[in-house]
């Protein structure tokens, strides 16, 4: 059975434009895969703690040497990783805040980047272990950034996903959403047309 994992990262939860685009894609994808399993994670409604020294050291500790507190921290990370491992398809709703990704998504990335679990170091460099997956990223921006030096999101998200083994990544942009209502509606319509094509 196919499994899709959806991550919505907007501060506005399901009300954000990136979330609505991701939701529209998932709805179309569900229609074409009626027997599939969909898991949704809303990082605004249920944010993860940001990485701190305690969490980082918990991930590094040998299993037999972990304290009960460290065991609980690692178990939370393990559950997130297992959720992602089980998915064939990853969908991310991605707004831009102050030229970067939401801090909640960064916290999620920090919980799933685990040496020996989602990637491993080799003499030739790091190798991602979560291969064979397809990712779709629905990026909503107030301004126009795609293809410019101010688009810090695309390269970072693509590089991070590749780092853990997900190299087949498709970005769909809805830009200029704060630059007038007419332009906003055109951008959203174009994004919805593109996501319908991808879901097919």
N, C-alpha and C positions, 0 to 999 in steps of 0.2 A: 504494500500500500504506500502511495506517495504521501510525504509529510512536508508541510510548509510551516516555517517559523516566521512570524511577523513581529517586528520590533517597531513600535511607534515611540518617537522620542520628542515630540513637540511638548512644550510647556503647557499647551492648551489641550493636551490629551487627544481625544478623538475629534476635538473641534479644530485642530490645526490643519492647515492646508496640506502639509506633507502627509499627515495621518489620513486625511480624506482621499488623497490620491492612492496611498497604499491600500486603504480599505477597498477602493474601487477596483484596483488590480486583483486583490484577493477574492473579491466577490465574483469577478469574471473568471478567475482561475478555478474557483470552486465549481462554477457552472460547467466548466470543461472537464473537471476531475471530481465528479460527485461522490466518489468513494474515498477521496483523500482525507487525510487528517490535518487540521489546521490548529496551530498553537499560537496564541497571541500574547505578547508581553508589552504592556504599556509602562514605559520607564518614567512617566510623569505620575501615574497613579500608584506605582510601586517602585520607587527609585531604589537603586542599590547604593550602599555606602561607598564613598570615594576611597580610593586606595590610600592607606596610611602605613606606617611602619609595622604596626601589629599585623595587618593583613598580609603585607609583603613577606614578613618573616614566617608567617604561618604557611604560605605557599612554598617557601624554601625548606621548611623543617622536614626532617625525615619522618615518615609515617609513624615509626615506632617511638619517636621522641616528642610527638605533638602533645600539648596539653589539651584538656577537654575543650577549652575555649578555642584553641587552634583547630581542633577537630571540627568544631561547629562552623568555623569560618571556611575551612576547606570543603566541607560538605555543601555549603551554599554554592561555592564555585563549581564543584563537581556536578551539581544538579543543572546549572546553567550550561556547562559543557556537554553534558549528556543530551540535553534538550537540543542543542545545536548539532551534535553528532547525528542525532536521529533524523534530522531534517534533510530532505533532498534539495529544497528550495528555501532561500532566505530572502525576506522582503524587509527593507528598512525605510521608514518614513523619516526624512532628514531635513529639518529646517536649518537655516543658517542664523546663528546668533553672534554678532560682533566678529564676523569673518571666520568663525570656527564651528565645530560640531557642538551639540548640547553636551554639557558636562555629564549628564546622566548616561549618554552613550559612551563617553570616555570611561566612565566607571564600569560600564558593562564590558567594554573591551579589556580593561585592566583585570577583570575577574575571569576572563576566558583565555587570556594569553599566559599559558603555563608551560614552561619547559618540560619536555618529556611527556606532555599530555596533548597539547594542541600544536606544538612544534618541537623540533629537536635541533640541537647544534651539531654540525658536522665540520670536518676539515675544510669543506668548500663553503661553509656558511650555514645559516638556519634553513631548515626544511619544514614546511607546513605539513601537518598530519590530517587535516580535515579536507581531504580532496574529494572530487567528484560531485561538487555542489554547484548550483547556479544561484547567483544573487542579483536582486533587483533593488536599486536605490532610487527613491523618489524624493528629489531635492527641491524644496520650495525656498525661494529667496525674494526678499523685498526689492533688491536691485538686480543689476545685470553683471554677472561675475564669470559665467562659464567661459573657459578658454582664456581667461586673463590671469595675471599674477595674483589677484585678490581671491581667486578661488582656491582657498587652502583646503577645502573639504575633499574634493574629488581625488586628488593625489593621496591624501592621508588615508581616506577610507579604502581606496583601492590597494594601497600598500599594506595596510593592516590586514585586510582580508587575505591578500596573497601570502602574507607572513604566516598565517595559520593554514594555508592550503587552498583557499577559495580564490581562484584566478578568473573564473568566468563571471564577470560582473557587468551589469548593464545599468547605466545611469539615465534617468529621465528627469529633465529639468522643467520647472515652472518658475520663471524669473520675471522680475519687474512687477511683482505683486503689489508693491507700494508706490507705483509710479503712474497711477491713474486707473480708473475703473475699467475703461475700454481695453487697455493693454492687459490688465489683470485677467479679464474674461477670455481674451485671445490666448494668453499663455496657459491658462488652465484647460481650455478646450484642446489646445495642441497636445498638452501632456496627457489628457484623457484619451485622445485619439491614439497616441503612441502606446500607452499602457494597454489599450484594447488589442493593438497589434501584437504586443509582446505576450499577452495572455493567451493569444490564439496559437 
